[in-house]
Amino acid sequence: MSVAEIFVSVLVVLATLMVVTTAVAMWRAPDALTRVNLMGPVVGVAFPLLVTGKLIIDWSTSGFDANDTVRAVLSIAGVWIVGSVGSYYLGRSIYGVTVVDAIHAEERAYQQGTETV
């Protein structure tokens, strides 16, 4: 094995550990909002590690290619942008569904003639 292959193997194992750890943490998470927030390590670090590993393997076998480098940088930037915006909107929608506003809950309870929550 060459040095590049060993380095890429370490990157892939690290990314795999992050994905497995995130999956276990999501399984044990108490609510949906926490599950959305737990996707950060996979999107922010594990996926870029895999793309970087693929780029290093390509560089070691066929030499430097500017096209592959630009595509790798764009894919990493794209996943960071899409992941952060998607996480923001998922978090906002889940927060809006799961959090009960105390003022509206009291008004609703008063209108229904029941005790306050």
NORVENMO-V754157 format. One line per field, one symbol per residue. ss: DSSP state (H for helix, E for strand, L for the rest). A space follows every 10 residues. Layout:
ss: ???
//
This chain:
ss: LLHHHHHHHH HHHHHHHHHH HHHHHHHHLL LHHHHHHLLH HHHHHHHHHH HHHHHHHHHH HHLLLHHHHH HHHHHHHHHH HHHHHHHHHH HHHHHHHHLL LHHHHHHHHH HHLLLLL
//
